[in-house]
Amino acid sequence: MGRLKPGVTVAHAREEVGTIAARLAAQYKDVNEGVGATARSLHEATVGDSRTALLVLLGAVGLVLLIACVNVANLLLARAAARESELAVRAALGAGRGRLFRQLLTESLLLALLGGAAGVLLASVSVDALLGLQPAGVRRLGEVRVDRTVVAFAAGLSVLTGILFGSAPALQLMRRATAQSLREGGRGLLTGRGHRLRGGLVVGQIALAMMLLAGAGLLIRSFVQLRRVDPGFSAPRALTFRIALPESVYKDDEPRVAFFDDLIGRLAALPGVRSAGAVMGLPLSGVRFNLSFEVAGRPKLALAQQPSMEVRVASPGYFAAMGIPVLRGRGFERGDRAGSPQVVVLSQTAVRRFFAGEDPLGKSITVGWGRGEGKPRAGGEVVGIVGDVKEAGLAEEKPPEIYLPYAQMPVSSMDVLLRTAGGPLSLAPAAATVVHGLDPELPVARLRTLDDIVARSISEPRFYMVLLGAFAGTALFLAALGIFGVMSYAVVQRSREIGIRVALGADPARLRRMVLGQALVLAVAGVGLGLLGSLGLSRAIAGLLFDLSPTDPGTLAGVALVLTAVALLASYLPARRATRVDPLIALRSE
């Protein structure tokens, strides 16, 4: 880490670091050939992995805000239609247009501020639920809170949206505050151009909702597929914890090996424990240890050209406790100790990648891991082949791995694993008692289940899915509310026409189909526009999807059908009301 000089950009620093790395590679070919270096800002290092997802969520928030504002504008237009005669009378009595405009804009601002205040209160309550999702990859999430900056931003945004979306209905109404409005009985904004405007706003709402629903649908399907991925081990009914032996007490290999031998033996004897083992770095826990290796009998390569594998140190019983199948040969045994022939176990991917067309059993491998003078390097004869395991994440490829027996390569920190017959957490107190019986000073760290580790490994995509799903659900509700309002006012507008149709014996089912047909036209238009917009949004979230095309036709078709069905359902009540219009009342009101 370093601080740049004034006037030096990150790009300049990156170029200079690359030049230095190239010079070192040319100077020390044996160790640095093919090795590069780069530089990035601390901000990018902190939030870089989450940047795309957070920008998508920001865009989703903007779309929801826009849908809400369009909905409010639509409702203000409807309210303005009901007050058209009133304002025309006031204008005829001498009220100035500016005064009427200010009154309407003030009402719009008041609604916007009240909505903003309610939103801030809801956000204050929702922050704890948001933090409860605990996504592992979203950094600095714990610093999120509703403070004065958030309140000020919400207030400013409320004022801005109140002015922008309150001005259009007010101006529309001001242009009609004339004698013509008195002659039309306040129906001017409910006919012709006014109705088309409100219909267009609803189409826009549905299109925006379609975009959000498409994004949420893709993330949900992606998450479901991610949950179905086989991690290569059995997660249910497994308890894990980490033991780190202090080097000031356990300086040599013998006491380390003796401690873990005794610990695993006692844990395996506990009632309710089926098997026990230990490993240096559990899968999906974020531990990566990649080292180069050599195979005996093959031409010697420069260090920079040597292949590499993930290295794990495991105890006897680990593969059984973890549920990793031994495909050929054997796993580790108690006889694989210091002084006995060194052995290793390979994963299936390691065999396919580095021993294609060969039988790896019996081959000798040396790993680039030395433990000091007088001690052998890691490696040994391949005695077994085990199944592949997801190490970095469920969405990542299974890496080639080599396992070393703990008694031949002791380390000070190990993750202990218990395969249980019942609930794993119920054995936590007994396991801690066993540890403290061997060494009262040792802490039992990171006590959790394998299910928790798997769940935490996918907590980030789950976090994005839940948030975008919540935004999409809100957008769907607002779109349904918008089309309900449009169709309700359309029925009110056409009450005289509907009354005449009823008086002449019109079939109620036909009237319902008429109203639902108008809603269907709006829904189809909105869904069509939304599908076009969702193509752009889908490409933006392509990096968040697992094994799913951002233009997956099944997801887009399903979302379109759901949105159309919701729009028709929201129009059903207005359609039903149309069939109950009393012709005498409708004609008398005219």
Secondary structure, 3 states (H helix, E strand, C coil): CCCCCCCCCHHHHHHHHHHHHHHHHHHCHHHHCCCCCCCCCHHHHHHHHHHHHHHHHHHHHHHHHHHHHHHHHHHHHHHHHHCHHHHHHHHHCCCCHHHHHHHHHHHHHHHHHHHHHHHHHHHHHHHHHHHHCCCCCCCCHHHCCCCHHHHHHHHHHHHHHHHHHHHHHHHHHHCCCCHHHHHHCCCHHHCCHHHHHHHHHHHHHHHHHHHHHHHHHHHHHHHHHHHCCCCCCCCCCEEEEEEECCCCCCCCHHHHHHHHHHHHHHHHCCCCEEEEEEECCCCCCCCCCEEEEEECCCCCCCHHHCCEEEEEEECCCHHHHHCCCEEEECCCCCCCCCCCCCEEEEEHHHHHHHCCCCCCCCCEEEECCCCCCCCCCCEEEEEEEECCCCCCCCCCCCCCEEEEEHHHCCCCEEEEEEEECCCHHHHHHHHHHHHHHHCCCCCCEEEEEHHHHHHHHCHHHHHHHHHHHHHHHHHHHHHHHHHHHHHHHHHHHCHHHHHHHHHCCCCHHHHHHHHHHHHHHHHHHHHHHHHHHHHHHHHHCHHHCCCCCCCCHHHHHHHHHHHHHHHHHHHHHHHHHHCCCCHHHHHHCC
